Amino acid sequence: MSHVIDGLINLPPWLVLALAFALPAAEASLFLGVVVPGEVAVIVAGVLAHSHRLPLWAVIVTATAGAVLGDSIGYEVGRRYGDRLLKKLPHRLVKPDHVDRARALLRRRGGWAVLIGRFTAALRALVPGMAGTSQLPYRTFLPFNVVGGLAWVTMASLIGYAAGASYQSAEHRLSLVSGGLLAVIVLALVYRAARRSERLRGWAARRLGWVPRPGRALTVSLLVLAASGSIFGALLDGVARSHGAIGADPRLLHDVVDQRAGWLTPVARVVTNLGVGPFVYAVVIALGAALWWRTRELLLPIGAVGLLWAGQAVRVAINHAVARPRPPRALWLVQPGGYAFPSGHTAMATIGYGLAAVLLLRILSGRRSRVAAVAAGALATVLAIAVGLSRVYLGVHWPSDVAGGWSFGVAWLALAASVVCLYQRWSTKPPDPAADPGPPVTTEESSEHAEPAESEEHAEPVRSEKSD
């Protein structure tokens, strides 16, 4: 594949941009992705963006449009001709029961199957057509198609951009990242299926006894805390040892500074203010007040403000203890205050908007909670990422400062969630086996016992009719 990338690198930039649209579009619509993965052109376009031959935003917009359009065409082909195409294929390649199971999976998982399929070449070429064949509603298919396409294109183009001259390794890096994401998703699905299995649940119940409902949330919270805490600890150790830039900090910062554009600078100034302490406090307090007005619930709003304040206090203490200097003053586009690590704006945005998402979910409880949870979580994530990137763009933080702010914020939220789950676990009393009234009477058993009574009730009118 490296000789293909070498050939694409030497093409005119406009032609590479056109291929970044055409190859992702042809993956699912023409099933070309089985032969030539569409990320090749996207990676090459990212490499050209690194050398200032193409704007990075144009690469992301163009390739995303191609990916979404191609998958939509593949969906329509599957919807109209899928059954006929499948019947023409040999049964040794496509077994009817496998097709039925794939359709059942798409109906059950819906758009999530489309999102998962985006991150491997073979599935990326086949899933849209199978979604159409399975009669998955297009209004369900499209949002997951757009989100998956945007995430995949952004990841591929940024890997090409970060690889720069060493672009031969970019495709391998994308494969590793995609494989890791797919492995995490598959493990999550296996875990969920295992929890739904009656046999496994019975086996766990016999060995573990009574396990309260907060157990699953506690497990997830502790895993997130361990992962984000490990990342923050590694960054903190590196910063404390060097007392300056670490790793690729200088190169990444100067690459971002070289990409500055006149129209983007005022946007970055506005975005970075979304991480200012007073603004984040105002958002959390406003949502807390709305929750209290709607439900008269006071503990969660007060707890959210307290967690935000405590997180800020801990971050400031770490900031002054490490006392890491900021990047050179010549790179600054705004006037910062304090030390660099971890980024205060980034940490405040991560913690504050995470808490705001929780408050918003409580306000919208009962109104399509699953959709609301995804939307609130996505919005909080986008805001936290945007604020962090703006700090690097404005030249006031090293990239590791921002990574430290993200990991610290996620770890703080996970710690708070773990404490809440533990409190719920300990404050909830387990059921008393002595007070167990026994297994409930099933519907079938109750109907069996009710049948004689029903026959007797119906027997009286029959005899009375004969007597008449």
TORKOL-4160 file (C-alpha; in steps of 0.2 Angstrom, whole numbers, padded with zeros to 4 digits, m for minus):
468
<pt num="1" X="0000" Y="0000" Z="0000"/>
<pt num="2" X="0015" Y="0012" Z="0003"/>
<pt num="3" X="0018" Y="0014" Z="m0016"/>
<pt num="4" X="0000" Y="0019" Z="m0018"/>
<pt num="5" X="0002" Y="0033" Z="m0005"/>
<pt num="6" X="0019" Y="0038" Z="m0013"/>
<pt num="7" X="0010" Y="0040" Z="m0030"/>
<pt num="8" X="m0004" Y="0050" Z="m0022"/>
<pt num="9" X="0008" Y="0062" Z="m0013"/>
<pt num="10" X="0015" Y="0068" Z="m0029"/>
<pt num="11" X="m0002" Y="0072" Z="m0037"/>
<pt num="12" X="m0009" Y="0090" Z="m0038"/>
<pt num="13" X="m0017" Y="0095" Z="m0022"/>
<pt num="14" X="m0034" Y="0098" Z="m0030"/>
<pt num="15" X="m0034" Y="0080" Z="m0037"/>
<pt num="16" X="m0030" Y="0073" Z="m0020"/>
<pt num="17" X="m0044" Y="0083" Z="m0012"/>
<pt num="18" X="m0056" Y="0076" Z="m0026"/>
<pt num="19" X="m0050" Y="0058" Z="m0022"/>
<pt num="20" X="m0053" Y="0061" Z="m0003"/>
<pt num="21" X="m0071" Y="0064" Z="m0008"/>
<pt num="22" X="m0072" Y="0050" Z="m0022"/>
<pt num="23" X="m0064" Y="0035" Z="m0013"/>
<pt num="24" X="m0074" Y="0036" Z="0003"/>
<pt num="25" X="m0090" Y="0039" Z="m0008"/>
<pt num="26" X="m0085" Y="0023" Z="m0018"/>
<pt num="27" X="m0082" Y="0012" Z="m0003"/>
<pt num="28" X="m0100" Y="0008" Z="0001"/>
<pt num="29" X="m0109" Y="0013" Z="m0015"/>
<pt num="30" X="m0097" Y="0003" Z="m0027"/>
<pt num="31" X="m0090" Y="m0009" Z="m0014"/>
<pt num="32" X="m0073" Y="m0002" Z="m0018"/>
<pt num="33" X="m0068" Y="m0002" Z="0000"/>
<pt num="34" X="m0065" Y="m0021" Z="0000"/>
<pt num="35" X="m0051" Y="m0018" Z="m0013"/>
<pt num="36" X="m0044" Y="0000" Z="m0009"/>
<pt num="37" X="m0048" Y="0007" Z="0008"/>
<pt num="38" X="m0055" Y="0025" Z="0007"/>
<pt num="39" X="m0044" Y="0031" Z="0022"/>
<pt num="40" X="m0029" Y="0031" Z="0010"/>
<pt num="41" X="m0034" Y="0046" Z="0001"/>
<pt num="42" X="m0039" Y="0055" Z="0017"/>
<pt num="43" X="m0022" Y="0051" Z="0025"/>
<pt num="44" X="m0013" Y="0058" Z="0010"/>
<pt num="45" X="m0024" Y="0074" Z="0011"/>
<pt num="46" X="m0020" Y="0076" Z="0029"/>
<pt num="47" X="m0001" Y="0074" Z="0024"/>
<pt num="48" X="m0003" Y="0088" Z="0011"/>
<pt num="49" X="m0012" Y="0099" Z="0024"/>
<pt num="50" X="0003" Y="0097" Z="0036"/>
<pt num="51" X="0014" Y="0104" Z="0022"/>
<pt num="52" X="0002" Y="0119" Z="0019"/>
<pt num="53" X="m0004" Y="0112" Z="0002"/>
<pt num="54" X="m0022" Y="0110" Z="0007"/>
<pt num="55" X="m0032" Y="0117" Z="0022"/>
<pt num="56" X="m0036" Y="0104" Z="0035"/>
<pt num="57" X="m0054" Y="0110" Z="0037"/>
<pt num="58" X="m0057" Y="0107" Z="0018"/>
<pt num="59" X="m0050" Y="0090" Z="0019"/>
<pt num="60" X="m0062" Y="0085" Z="0034"/>
<pt num="61" X="m0077" Y="0093" Z="0026"/>
<pt num="62" X="m0074" Y="0086" Z="0009"/>
<pt num="63" X="m0070" Y="0068" Z="0014"/>
<pt num="64" X="m0085" Y="0068" Z="0027"/>
<pt num="65" X="m0097" Y="0073" Z="0013"/>
<pt num="66" X="m0090" Y="0059" Z="0002"/>
<pt num="67" X="m0091" Y="0046" Z="0016"/>
<pt num="68" X="m0109" Y="0051" Z="0020"/>
<pt num="69" X="m0115" Y="0052" Z="0002"/>
<pt num="70" X="m0107" Y="0035" Z="m0002"/>
<pt num="71" X="m0115" Y="0026" Z="0013"/>
<pt num="72" X="m0132" Y="0034" Z="0008"/>
<pt num="73" X="m0130" Y="0027" Z="m0009"/>
<pt num="74" X="m0125" Y="0010" Z="m0003"/>
<pt num="75" X="m0140" Y="0010" Z="0009"/>
<pt num="76" X="m0152" Y="0014" Z="m0006"/>
<pt num="77" X="m0144" Y="0000" Z="m0016"/>
<pt num="78" X="m0147" Y="m0012" Z="m0002"/>
<pt num="79" X="m0164" Y="m0006" Z="0001"/>
<pt num="80" X="m0169" Y="m0008" Z="m0018"/>
<pt num="81" X="m0159" Y="m0023" Z="m0024"/>
<pt num="82" X="m0151" Y="m0031" Z="m0008"/>
<pt num="83" X="m0162" Y="m0046" Z="m0008"/>
<pt num="84" X="m0159" Y="m0050" Z="m0027"/>
<pt num="85" X="m0141" Y="m0047" Z="m0025"/>
<pt num="86" X="m0140" Y="m0059" Z="m0010"/>
<pt num="87" X="m0150" Y="m0073" Z="m0019"/>
<pt num="88" X="m0137" Y="m0073" Z="m0033"/>
<pt num="89" X="m0122" Y="m0076" Z="m0021"/>
<pt num="90" X="m0117" Y="m0094" Z="m0018"/>
<pt num="91" X="m0124" Y="m0100" Z="m0001"/>
<pt num="92" X="m0107" Y="m0106" Z="0004"/>
<pt num="93" X="m0101" Y="m0088" Z="0004"/>
<pt num="94" X="m0117" Y="m0080" Z="0011"/>
<pt num="95" X="m0128" Y="m0092" Z="0021"/>
<pt num="96" X="m0146" Y="m0088" Z="0023"/>
<pt num="97" X="m0146" Y="m0089" Z="0042"/>
<pt num="98" X="m0131" Y="m0078" Z="0043"/>
<pt num="99" X="m0141" Y="m0065" Z="0033"/>
<pt num="100" X="m0156" Y="m0067" Z="0045"/>
<pt num="101" X="m0145" Y="m0064" Z="0060"/>
<pt num="102" X="m0137" Y="m0049" Z="0052"/>
<pt num="103" X="m0154" Y="m0041" Z="0049"/>
<pt num="104" X="m0159" Y="m0045" Z="0066"/>
<pt num="105" X="m0143" Y="m0037" Z="0073"/>
<pt num="106" X="m0146" Y="m0022" Z="0063"/>
<pt num="107" X="m0164" Y="m0021" Z="0069"/>
<pt num="108" X="m0160" Y="m0023" Z="0087"/>
<pt num="109" X="m0144" Y="m0012" Z="0087"/>
<pt num="110" X="m0150" Y="0000" Z="0074"/>
<pt num="111" X="m0139" Y="0014" Z="0071"/>
<pt num="112" X="m0125" Y="0008" Z="0083"/>
<pt num="113" X="m0121" Y="m0006" Z="0070"/>
<pt num="114" X="m0118" Y="0008" Z="0057"/>
<pt num="115" X="m0107" Y="0017" Z="0069"/>
<pt num="116" X="m0097" Y="0002" Z="0073"/>
<pt num="117" X="m0095" Y="m0004" Z="0055"/>
<pt num="118" X="m0087" Y="0013" Z="0050"/>
<pt num="119" X="m0070" Y="0009" Z="0058"/>
<pt num="120" X="m0065" Y="m0007" Z="0048"/>
<pt num="121" X="m0063" Y="m0007" Z="0029"/>
<pt num="122" X="m0074" Y="m0023" Z="0026"/>
<pt num="123" X="m0088" Y="m0018" Z="0037"/>
<pt num="124" X="m0087" Y="0000" Z="0031"/>
<pt num="125" X="m0091" Y="m0007" Z="0013"/>
<pt num="126" X="m0105" Y="m0019" Z="0018"/>
<pt num="127" X="m0114" Y="m0012" Z="0032"/>
<pt num="128" X="m0123" Y="0002" Z="0023"/>
<pt num="129" X="m0130" Y="m0010" Z="0010"/>
<pt num="130" X="m0135" Y="m0022" Z="0024"/>
<pt num="131" X="m0144" Y="m0008" Z="0033"/>
<pt num="132" X="m0154" Y="m0005" Z="0018"/>
<pt num="133" X="m0158" Y="m0023" Z="0015"/>
<pt num="134" X="m0163" Y="m0025" Z="0033"/>
<pt num="135" X="m0176" Y="m0010" Z="0031"/>
<pt num="136" X="m0167" Y="0000" Z="0044"/>
<pt num="137" X="m0176" Y="0017" Z="0043"/>
<pt num="138" X="m0166" Y="0030" Z="0035"/>
<pt num="139" X="m0170" Y="0043" Z="0048"/>
<pt num="140" X="m0161" Y="0031" Z="0060"/>
<pt num="141" X="m0147" Y="0027" Z="0048"/>
<pt num="142" X="m0142" Y="0045" Z="0044"/>
<pt num="143" X="m0137" Y="0052" Z="0061"/>
<pt num="144" X="m0126" Y="0038" Z="0065"/>
<pt num="145" X="m0119" Y="0038" Z="0047"/>
<pt num="146" X="m0115" Y="0057" Z="0049"/>
<pt num="147" X="m0107" Y="0055" Z="0066"/>
<pt num="148" X="m0097" Y="0040" Z="0061"/>
<pt num="149" X="m0091" Y="0047" Z="0045"/>
<pt num="150" X="m0086" Y="0063" Z="0053"/>
<pt num="151" X="m0076" Y="0054" Z="0067"/>
<pt num="152" X="m0068" Y="0042" Z="0055"/>
<pt num="153" X="m0063" Y="0056" Z="0043"/>
<pt num="154" X="m0056" Y="0067" Z="0057"/>
<pt num="155" X="m0046" Y="0053" Z="0064"/>
<pt num="156" X="m0038" Y="0048" Z="0048"/>
<pt num="157" X="m0034" Y="0066" Z="0042"/>
<pt num="158" X="m0027" Y="0071" Z="0059"/>
<pt num="159" X="m0016" Y="0055" Z="0059"/>
<pt num="160" X="m0010" Y="0060" Z="0041"/>
<pt num="161" X="m0007" Y="0078" Z="0047"/>
<pt num="162" X="0002" Y="0072" Z="0063"/>
<pt num="163" X="0013" Y="0060" Z="0053"/>
<pt num="164" X="0019" Y="0073" Z="0041"/>
<pt num="165" X="0035" Y="0067" Z="0032"/>
<pt num="166" X="0034" Y="0050" Z="0040"/>
<pt num="167" X="0017" Y="0047" Z="0031"/>
<pt num="168" X="0021" Y="0029" Z="0027"/>
<pt num="169" X="0017" Y="0024" Z="0045"/>
<pt num="170" X="0001" Y="0034" Z="0046"/>
<pt num="171" X="m0010" Y="0020" Z="0038"/>
<pt num="172" X="m0003" Y="0008" Z="0051"/>
<pt num="173" X="m0007" Y="0020" Z="0065"/>
<pt num="174" X="m0024" Y="0022" Z="0059"/>
<pt num="175" X="m0027" Y="0003" Z="0058"/>
<pt num="176" X="m0020" Y="0002" Z="0076"/>
<pt num="177" X="m0032" Y="0015" Z="0082"/>
<pt num="178" X="m0047" Y="0009" Z="0073"/>
<pt num="179" X="m0043" Y="m0009" Z="0079"/>
<pt num="180" X="m0042" Y="m0003" Z="0097"/>
<pt num="181" X="m0059" Y="0007" Z="0096"/>
<pt num="182" X="m0067" Y="m0009" Z="0088"/>
<pt num="183" X="m0060" Y="m0020" Z="0102"/>
<pt num="184" X="m0067" Y="m0009" Z="0115"/>
<pt num="185" X="m0084" Y="m0008" Z="0107"/>
<pt num="186" X="m0084" Y="m0027" Z="0104"/>
<pt num="187" X="m0079" Y="m0030" Z="0123"/>
<pt num="188" X="m0093" Y="m0018" Z="0128"/>
<pt num="189" X="m0106" Y="m0028" Z="0118"/>
<pt num="190" X="m0100" Y="m0044" Z="0124"/>
<pt num="191" X="m0101" Y="m0038" Z="0142"/>
<pt num="192" X="m0119" Y="m0032" Z="0139"/>
<pt num="193" X="m0124" Y="m0048" Z="0131"/>
<pt num="194" X="m0116" Y="m0058" Z="0146"/>
<pt num="195" X="m0126" Y="m0047" Z="0158"/>
<pt num="196" X="m0142" Y="m0051" Z="0148"/>
<pt num="197" X="m0139" Y="m0070" Z="0149"/>
<pt num="198" X="m0150" Y="m0079" Z="0161"/>
<pt num="199" X="m0138" Y="m0093" Z="0164"/>
<pt num="200" X="m0123" Y="m0081" Z="0167"/>
<pt num="201" X="m0134" Y="m0070" Z="0179"/>
<pt num="202" X="m0139" Y="m0085" Z="0188"/>
<pt num="203" X="m0121" Y="m0091" Z="0190"/>
<pt num="204" X="m0115" Y="m0074" Z="0196"/>
<pt num="205" X="m0130" Y="m0073" Z="0208"/>
<pt num="206" X="m0126" Y="m0089" Z="0216"/>
<pt num="207" X="m0108" Y="m0085" Z="0219"/>
<pt num="208" X="m0108" Y="m0066" Z="0222"/>
<pt num="209" X="m0125" Y="m0066" Z="0231"/>
<pt num="210" X="m0135" Y="m0050" Z="0231"/>
<pt num="211" X="m0127" Y="m0036" Z="0220"/>
<pt num="212" X="m0136" Y="m0019" Z="0220"/>
<pt num="213" X="m0140" Y="m0010" Z="0204"/>
<pt num="214" X="m0126" Y="0003" Z="0206"/>
<pt num="215" X="m0113" Y="m0011" Z="0204"/>
<pt num="216" X="m0112" Y="m0009" Z="0185"/>
<pt num="217" X="m0110" Y="0010" Z="0186"/>
<pt num="218" X="m0097" Y="0009" Z="0200"/>
<pt num="219" X="m0087" Y="m0003" Z="0189"/>
<pt num="220" X="m0087" Y="0008" Z="0174"/>
<pt num="221" X="m0083" Y="0023" Z="0185"/>
<pt num="222" X="m0068" Y="0014" Z="0193"/>
<pt num="223" X="m0062" Y="0009" Z="0176"/>
<pt num="224" X="m0063" Y="0027" Z="0169"/>
<pt num="225" X="m0055" Y="0033" Z="0185"/>
<pt num="226" X="m0040" Y="0021" Z="0183"/>
<pt num="227" X="m0037" Y="0025" Z="0164"/>
<pt num="228" X="m0039" Y="0044" Z="0166"/>
<pt num="229" X="m0029" Y="0044" Z="0182"/>
<pt num="230" X="m0015" Y="0034" Z="0174"/>
<pt num="231" X="m0014" Y="0046" Z="0160"/>
<pt num="232" X="m0014" Y="0061" Z="0171"/>
<pt num="233" X="m0001" Y="0053" Z="0182"/>
<pt num="234" X="0011" Y="0049" Z="0168"/>
<pt num="235" X="0009" Y="0067" Z="0161"/>
<pt num="236" X="0012" Y="0074" Z="0179"/>
<pt num="237" X="0028" Y="0064" Z="0181"/>
<pt num="238" X="0035" Y="0069" Z="0164"/>
<pt num="239" X="0031" Y="0087" Z="0167"/>
<pt num="240" X="0038" Y="0087" Z="0185"/>
<pt num="241" X="0055" Y="0079" Z="0179"/>
<pt num="242" X="0058" Y="0091" Z="0164"/>
<pt num="243" X="0050" Y="0107" Z="0171"/>
<pt num="244" X="0047" Y="0112" Z="0153"/>
<pt num="245" X="0041" Y="0105" Z="0136"/>
<pt num="246" X="0040" Y="0086" Z="0135"/>
<pt num="247" X="0040" Y="0074" Z="0120"/>
<pt num="248" X="0033" Y="0081" Z="0105"/>
<pt num="249" X="0026" Y="0097" Z="0113"/>
<pt num="250" X="0037" Y="0110" Z="0104"/>
<pt num="251" X="0034" Y="0102" Z="0087"/>
<pt num="252" X="0015" Y="0100" Z="0089"/>
<pt num="253" X="0014" Y="0118" Z="0096"/>
<pt num="254" X="0024" Y="0125" Z="0081"/>
<pt num="255" X="0014" Y="0115" Z="0069"/>
<pt num="256" X="m0003" Y="0122" Z="0076"/>
<pt num="257" X="0005" Y="0140" Z="0076"/>
<pt num="258" X="0010" Y="0138" Z="0057"/>
<pt num="259" X="m0008" Y="0134" Z="0053"/>
<pt num="260" X="m0016" Y="0149" Z="0060"/>
<pt num="261" X="m0028" Y="0158" Z="0049"/>
<pt num="262" X="m0035" Y="0176" Z="0050"/>
<pt num="263" X="m0053" Y="0170" Z="0051"/>
<pt num="264" X="m0050" Y="0156" Z="0064"/>
<pt num="265" X="m0041" Y="0167" Z="0077"/>
<pt num="266" X="m0057" Y="0177" Z="0083"/>
<pt num="267" X="m0066" Y="0160" Z="0083"/>
<pt num="268" X="m0053" Y="0153" Z="0095"/>
<pt num="269" X="m0054" Y="0168" Z="0106"/>
<pt num="270" X="m0073" Y="0166" Z="0108"/>
<pt num="271" X="m0071" Y="0147" Z="0111"/>
<pt num="272" X="m0058" Y="0148" Z="0124"/>
<pt num="273" X="m0069" Y="0160" Z="0134"/>
<pt num="274" X="m0081" Y="0145" Z="0136"/>
<pt num="275" X="m0068" Y="0138" Z="0148"/>
<pt num="276" X="m0067" Y="0154" Z="0159"/>
<pt num="277" X="m0072" Y="0150" Z="0177"/>
<pt num="278" X="m0086" Y="0162" Z="0179"/>
<pt num="279" X="m0095" Y="0157" Z="0163"/>
<pt num="280" X="m0094" Y="0138" Z="0168"/>
<pt num="281" X="m0100" Y="0142" Z="0185"/>
<pt num="282" X="m0115" Y="0152" Z="0177"/>
<pt num="283" X="m0120" Y="0137" Z="0166"/>
<pt num="284" X="m0119" Y="0125" Z="0180"/>
<pt num="285" X="m0129" Y="0136" Z="0192"/>
<pt num="286" X="m0142" Y="0140" Z="0179"/>
<pt num="287" X="m0145" Y="0122" Z="0175"/>
<pt num="288" X="m0145" Y="0118" Z="0194"/>
<pt num="289" X="m0158" Y="0132" Z="0197"/>
<pt num="290" X="m0169" Y="0125" Z="0182"/>
<pt num="291" X="m0168" Y="0107" Z="0190"/>
<pt num="292" X="m0173" Y="0114" Z="0207"/>
<pt num="293" X="m0188" Y="0124" Z="0199"/>
<pt num="294" X="m0194" Y="0108" Z="0189"/>
<pt num="295" X="m0192" Y="0095" Z="0203"/>
<pt num="296" X="m0188" Y="0104" Z="0219"/>
<pt num="297" X="m0172" Y="0093" Z="0220"/>
<pt num="298" X="m0158" Y="0103" Z="0229"/>
<pt num="299" X="m0145" Y="0090" Z="0233"/>
<pt num="300" X="m0139" Y="0087" Z="0215"/>
<pt num="301" X="m0137" Y="0106" Z="0210"/>
<pt num="302" X="m0128" Y="0110" Z="0226"/>
<pt num="303" X="m0117" Y="0095" Z="0224"/>
<pt num="304" X="m0113" Y="0100" Z="0206"/>
<pt num="305" X="m0107" Y="0117" Z="0211"/>
<pt num="306" X="m0097" Y="0110" Z="0226"/>
<pt num="307" X="m0089" Y="0097" Z="0214"/>
<pt num="308" X="m0084" Y="0111" Z="0202"/>
<pt num="309" X="m0077" Y="0122" Z="0216"/>
<pt num="310" X="m0067" Y="0107" Z="0223"/>
<pt num="311" X="m0060" Y="0102" Z="0207"/>
<pt num="312" X="m0054" Y="0119" Z="0203"/>
<pt num="313" X="m0046" Y="0120" Z="0220"/>
<pt num="314" X="m0037" Y="0104" Z="0218"/>
<pt num="315" X="m0031" Y="0109" Z="0200"/>
<pt num="316" X="m0025" Y="0126" Z="0206"/>
<pt num="317" X="m0015" Y="0117" Z="0220"/>
<pt num="318" X="m0007" Y="0105" Z="0207"/>
<pt num="319" X="m0004" Y="0120" Z="0195"/>
<pt num="320" X="0006" Y="0130" Z="0209"/>
<pt num="321" X="0015" Y="0114" Z="0215"/>
<pt num="322" X="0022" Y="0110" Z="0198"/>
<pt num="323" X="0025" Y="0128" Z="0192"/>
<pt num="324" X="0027" Y="0123" Z="0174"/>
<pt num="325" X="0032" Y="0138" Z="0163"/>
<pt num="326" X="0021" Y="0142" Z="0148"/>
<pt num="327" X="0027" Y="0142" Z="0130"/>
<pt num="328" X="0037" Y="0157" Z="0123"/>
<pt num="329" X="0028" Y="0174" Z="0125"/>
<pt num="330" X="0030" Y="0177" Z="0106"/>
<pt num="331" X="0017" Y="0164" Z="0102"/>
<pt num="332" X="0004" Y="0171" Z="0114"/>
<pt num="333" X="m0012" Y="0178" Z="0106"/>
<pt num="334" X="m0020" Y="0181" Z="0122"/>
<pt num="335" X="m0014" Y="0186" Z="0140"/>
<pt num="336" X="m0014" Y="0170" Z="0151"/>
<pt num="337" X="m0012" Y="0170" Z="0170"/>
<pt num="338" X="m0004" Y="0157" Z="0181"/>
<pt num="339" X="0006" Y="0142" Z="0177"/>
<pt num="340" X="0004" Y="0130" Z="0162"/>
<pt num="341" X="0000" Y="0112" Z="0169"/>
<pt num="342" X="m0013" Y="0107" Z="0169"/>
<pt num="343" X="m0023" Y="0119" Z="0158"/>
<pt num="344" X="m0036" Y="0128" Z="0169"/>
<pt num="345" X="m0048" Y="0132" Z="0155"/>
<pt num="346" X="m0048" Y="0114" Z="0149"/>
<pt num="347" X="m0050" Y="0106" Z="0166"/>
<pt num="348" X="m0064" Y="0118" Z="0170"/>
<pt num="349" X="m0073" Y="0115" Z="0153"/>
<pt num="350" X="m0072" Y="0096" Z="0156"/>
<pt num="351" X="m0078" Y="0096" Z="0174"/>
<pt num="352" X="m0091" Y="0109" Z="0171"/>
<pt num="353" X="m0099" Y="0104" Z="0155"/>
<pt num="354" X="m0099" Y="0086" Z="0162"/>
<pt num="355" X="m0109" Y="0091" Z="0177"/>
<pt num="356" X="m0120" Y="0102" Z="0166"/>
<pt num="357" X="m0124" Y="0086" Z="0155"/>
<pt num="358" X="m0129" Y="0077" Z="0171"/>
<pt num="359" X="m0140" Y="0091" Z="0177"/>
<pt num="360" X="m0148" Y="0093" Z="0159"/>
<pt num="361" X="m0152" Y="0074" Z="0159"/>
<pt num="362" X="m0161" Y="0076" Z="0176"/>
<pt num="363" X="m0171" Y="0090" Z="0169"/>
<pt num="364" X="m0176" Y="0080" Z="0153"/>
<pt num="365" X="m0178" Y="0064" Z="0162"/>
<pt num="366" X="m0192" Y="0053" Z="0154"/>
<pt num="367" X="m0191" Y="0062" Z="0137"/>
<pt num="368" X="m0182" Y="0050" Z="0126"/>
<pt num="369" X="m0168" Y="0048" Z="0139"/>
<pt num="370" X="m0157" Y="0038" Z="0128"/>
<pt num="371" X="m0156" Y="0051" Z="0114"/>
<pt num="372" X="m0155" Y="0064" Z="0127"/>
<pt num="373" X="m0140" Y="0056" Z="0136"/>
<pt num="374" X="m0131" Y="0054" Z="0119"/>
<pt num="375" X="m0134" Y="0072" Z="0114"/>
<pt num="376" X="m0129" Y="0079" Z="0131"/>
<pt num="377" X="m0113" Y="0068" Z="0132"/>
<pt num="378" X="m0108" Y="0073" Z="0114"/>
<pt num="379" X="m0111" Y="0091" Z="0117"/>
<pt num="380" X="m0101" Y="0091" Z="0133"/>
<pt num="381" X="m0087" Y="0082" Z="0125"/>
<pt num="382" X="m0086" Y="0093" Z="0110"/>
<pt num="383" X="m0086" Y="0109" Z="0121"/>
<pt num="384" X="m0071" Y="0102" Z="0132"/>
<pt num="385" X="m0061" Y="0097" Z="0116"/>
<pt num="386" X="m0064" Y="0113" Z="0108"/>
<pt num="387" X="m0059" Y="0123" Z="0123"/>
<pt num="388" X="m0043" Y="0113" Z="0125"/>
<pt num="389" X="m0038" Y="0115" Z="0106"/>
<pt num="390" X="m0041" Y="0133" Z="0107"/>
<pt num="391" X="m0028" Y="0135" Z="0121"/>
<pt num="392" X="m0015" Y="0127" Z="0110"/>
<pt num="393" X="m0020" Y="0137" Z="0095"/>
<pt num="394" X="m0018" Y="0153" Z="0105"/>
<pt num="395" X="m0001" Y="0148" Z="0110"/>
<pt num="396" X="m0003" Y="0149" Z="0129"/>
<pt num="397" X="m0002" Y="0130" Z="0133"/>
<pt num="398" X="0009" Y="0116" Z="0127"/>
<pt num="399" X="m0002" Y="0101" Z="0120"/>
<pt num="400" X="0003" Y="0091" Z="0136"/>
<pt num="401" X="m0005" Y="0104" Z="0147"/>
<pt num="402" X="m0022" Y="0102" Z="0138"/>
<pt num="403" X="m0020" Y="0083" Z="0139"/>
<pt num="404" X="m0017" Y="0085" Z="0157"/>
<pt num="405" X="m0033" Y="0096" Z="0159"/>
<pt num="406" X="m0044" Y="0083" Z="0150"/>
<pt num="407" X="m0037" Y="0068" Z="0159"/>
<pt num="408" X="m0038" Y="0078" Z="0176"/>
<pt num="409" X="m0056" Y="0083" Z="0172"/>
<pt num="410" X="m0062" Y="0065" Z="0167"/>
<pt num="411" X="m0053" Y="0058" Z="0182"/>
<pt num="412" X="m0062" Y="0070" Z="0194"/>
<pt num="413" X="m0079" Y="0066" Z="0187"/>
<pt num="414" X="m0076" Y="0048" Z="0188"/>
<pt num="415" X="m0070" Y="0049" Z="0206"/>
<pt num="416" X="m0086" Y="0059" Z="0210"/>
<pt num="417" X="m0097" Y="0046" Z="0201"/>
<pt num="418" X="m0088" Y="0032" Z="0210"/>
<pt num="419" X="m0091" Y="0040" Z="0227"/>
<pt num="420" X="m0110" Y="0042" Z="0223"/>
<pt num="421" X="m0111" Y="0024" Z="0218"/>
<pt num="422" X="m0102" Y="0018" Z="0234"/>
<pt num="423" X="m0114" Y="0029" Z="0244"/>
<pt num="424" X="m0129" Y="0021" Z="0235"/>
<pt num="425" X="m0122" Y="0004" Z="0237"/>
<pt num="426" X="m0119" Y="0006" Z="0256"/>
<pt num="427" X="m0135" Y="0015" Z="0260"/>
<pt num="428" X="m0147" Y="0003" Z="0251"/>
<pt num="429" X="m0151" Y="m0012" Z="0262"/>
<pt num="430" X="m0150" Y="m0029" Z="0254"/>
<pt num="431" X="m0166" Y="m0040" Z="0254"/>
<pt num="432" X="m0170" Y="m0050" Z="0269"/>
<pt num="433" X="m0171" Y="m0069" Z="0264"/>
<pt num="434" X="m0182" Y="m0073" Z="0279"/>
<pt num="435" X="m0195" Y="m0060" Z="0273"/>
<pt num="436" X="m0195" Y="m0068" Z="0256"/>
<pt num="437" X="m0214" Y="m0073" Z="0252"/>
<pt num="438" X="m0208" Y="m0085" Z="0239"/>
<pt num="439" X="m0208" Y="m0085" Z="0220"/>
<pt num="440" X="m0223" Y="m0076" Z="0212"/>
<pt num="441" X="m0236" Y="m0085" Z="0204"/>
<pt num="442" X="m0233" Y="m0085" Z="0185"/>
<pt num="443" X="m0247" Y="m0080" Z="0173"/>
<pt num="444" X="m0248" Y="m0097" Z="0166"/>
<pt num="445" X="m0251" Y="m0105" Z="0183"/>
<pt num="446" X="m0264" Y="m0092" Z="0188"/>
<pt num="447" X="m0273" Y="m0095" Z="0172"/>
<pt num="448" X="m0273" Y="m0113" Z="0175"/>
<pt num="449" X="m0281" Y="m0111" Z="0192"/>
<pt num="450" X="m0293" Y="m0098" Z="0185"/>
<pt num="451" X="m0300" Y="m0110" Z="0171"/>
<pt num="452" X="m0312" Y="m0121" Z="0182"/>
<pt num="453" X="m0319" Y="m0105" Z="0190"/>
<pt num="454" X="m0322" Y="m0098" Z="0173"/>
<pt num="455" X="m0330" Y="m0114" Z="0167"/>
<pt num="456" X="m0342" Y="m0115" Z="0182"/>
<pt num="457" X="m0347" Y="m0097" Z="0179"/>
<pt num="458" X="m0351" Y="m0100" Z="0161"/>
<pt num="459" X="m0360" Y="m0116" Z="0165"/>
<pt num="460" X="m0374" Y="m0108" Z="0175"/>
<pt num="461" X="m0381" Y="m0098" Z="0160"/>
<pt num="462" X="m0380" Y="m0113" Z="0149"/>
<pt num="463" X="m0391" Y="m0124" Z="0160"/>
<pt num="464" X="m0403" Y="m0109" Z="0163"/>
<pt num="465" X="m0405" Y="m0108" Z="0144"/>
<pt num="466" X="m0410" Y="m0126" Z="0143"/>
<pt num="467" X="m0422" Y="m0125" Z="0157"/>
<pt num="468" X="m0430" Y="m0110" Z="0148"/>
